[in-house]
Amino acid sequence: MNWTAGAMVFSGRPDPQWVLPPERVHELTALWRALAPASQPAAPRAVLGYRGCWISDPHGARIAAFDGVVVHEAHGGRAAEARVDEGRRFERAVLATAPAGVLPPGTTP
């Protein structure tokens, strides 16, 4: 039962994803808890190329980061909570966990 991470970068083919090491899960969830609440979640943009990234627990809860907002959704997409990601720290931290060669060149927020 592993936590996974991924980047939303492709249209029409599977996006890259990888298993998160346990120590990085702790760092990322602590970073999530430290973010300030957002007044309302932003909707992901429909663009080609990089659109954000995510981490997911073994039960299907997901934390997705895009456009300076981080949204936590419980299993099945219920109970969304949004937080502000000043400087996109959470987003960059997730992308930094990707093994070498997994992300296509230019995958940055």
CORNOR-V994922 format. One record per pair of residues at least 6 apart in sequence whose ideal C-beta (glycine too) atoms are under 8 Angstrom apart, sorted by sequence separation. I is the first residue (numbers start at 1). GAP is how many residues later the second one is. D is the distance in whole Angstrom. If there is no record, write none. Layout:
I;GAP;D / I;GAP;D
//
This chain:
9;6;6 / 45;6;6 / 56;6;5 / 64;6;7 / 65;6;8 / 73;6;7 / 85;6;6 / 8;7;5 / 9;7;7 / 44;7;6 / 55;7;7 / 56;7;8 / 63;7;6 / 64;7;5 / 73;7;5 / 7;8;6 / 20;8;7 / 44;8;6 / 54;8;5 / 55;8;5 / 63;8;7 / 72;8;7 / 95;8;7 / 6;9;5 / 7;9;6 / 54;9;6 / 63;9;5 / 64;9;7 / 71;9;5 / 72;9;5 / 6;10;6 / 7;10;8 / 54;10;4 / 62;10;7 / 63;10;8 / 71;10;7 / 72;10;8 / 6;11;3 / 53;11;7 / 54;11;7 / 61;11;7 / 62;11;5 / 71;11;5 / 72;11;8 / 5;12;7 / 6;12;7 / 52;12;6 / 53;12;6 / 61;12;7 / 70;12;7 / 71;12;8 / 95;12;7 / 4;13;5 / 5;13;6 / 52;13;6 / 53;13;8 / 61;13;5 / 69;13;6 / 70;13;5 / 95;13;7 / 4;14;7 / 5;14;8 / 52;14;3 / 61;14;5 / 69;14;7 / 70;14;8 / 95;14;7 / 4;15;6 / 5;15;5 / 51;15;6 / 52;15;7 / 60;15;4 / 69;15;7 / 70;15;5 / 3;16;7 / 4;16;6 / 59;16;5 / 60;16;7 / 68;16;7 / 69;16;6 / 92;16;8 / 2;17;5 / 3;17;4 / 68;17;5 / 92;17;6 / 2;18;7 / 68;18;7 / 91;18;5 / 3;19;8 / 44;20;8 / 65;20;6 / 68;20;6 / 70;20;5 / 45;21;7 / 70;21;7 / 88;21;5 / 3;22;5 / 44;22;5 / 45;22;7 / 44;23;7 / 65;23;7 / 42;24;7 / 42;25;5 / 65;25;5 / 66;25;7 / 42;26;8 / 65;26;4 / 28;27;6 / 42;27;4 / 63;27;8 / 41;28;6 / 65;29;6 / 25;30;7 / 41;30;5 / 32;31;6 / 38;31;6 / 20;35;6 / 28;35;8 / 35;35;6 / 8;36;8 / 11;37;6 / 32;38;6 / 53;38;6 / 41;39;6 / 52;39;7 / 55;39;6 / 9;40;7 / 32;40;7 / 42;40;7 / 54;40;7 / 9;41;5 / 41;41;4 / 53;41;5 / 8;42;7 / 9;42;7 / 40;42;7 / 53;42;6 / 7;43;7 / 8;43;4 / 66;43;8 / 8;44;5 / 37;44;8 / 38;44;4 / 65;44;8 / 7;45;8 / 8;45;7 / 37;45;7 / 38;45;5 / 7;46;5 / 8;46;7 / 37;46;6 / 38;46;5 / 6;47;7 / 36;47;6 / 37;47;7 / 5;48;7 / 6;48;6 / 35;48;4 / 36;48;5 / 5;49;7 / 35;49;6 / 5;50;5 / 6;50;8 / 35;50;6 / 36;50;8 / 4;51;7 / 5;51;8 / 32;51;7 / 3;52;6 / 4;52;5 / 3;53;7 / 3;54;6 / 3;55;7 / 35;55;7 / 2;56;6 / 50;56;7 / 1;57;4 / 49;57;8 / 50;57;5 / 52;57;8 / 8;58;8 / 31;58;7 / 32;58;6 / 50;58;7 / 31;59;5 / 50;59;7 / 28;62;7 / 31;62;6 / 28;65;6 / 27;66;7 / 28;66;6 / 28;69;8 / 24;73;5 / 21;76;7 / 20;77;6 / 18;79;7 / 18;80;6 / 18;81;6 / 16;82;7 / 18;84;6 / 16;86;5 / 16;87;6 / 7;88;6 / 16;88;8 / 5;89;6 / 7;91;7 / 5;92;6 / 5;93;7 / 9;94;7 / 9;95;6 / 7;96;6 / 9;98;6 / 7;100;6
//
